[in-house]
Amino acid sequence: MGDVIAAVLILAGVALSLLAGIGLQRFPDVFARMHAATKPATLGLILVLAGAGVRVGDRGDVAKLVLAAALQFVTAPVAMHMVGRAAYRAGTELSPATTVDELGEAPAGPAGGAVEGQR
């Protein structure tokens, strides 16, 4: 039964990682690609690690897999956030489908200042 659970987890993780790779190729701009590189790839890796953890059974090996998963959860979002900010500051073009630019200049309010709630 453990082998079946491990196989299902690993296959689901591989499918999500494949979708992340397809998203990297198909999405129109760096900002959409960041999303594809972070969210499904992270969950895909976690599922593969969970499947491996079910399969190996040794507590020391499972602890290493849990550490790898924790590091992935901590580092991937921070790295993509920094890549996104650097790309935006470098003047990377937004996709024409982008409807909201939260880092763009805020429209002037009635007193010439920024509209409340925007930066």
Secondary structure as UniProt FT lines:
FT   HELIX           2..26
FT   HELIX           30..56
FT   HELIX           59..89
FT   TURN            90..91
FT   TURN            96..97
FT   TURN            102..103
FT   TURN            110..111
FT   TURN            116..117
//
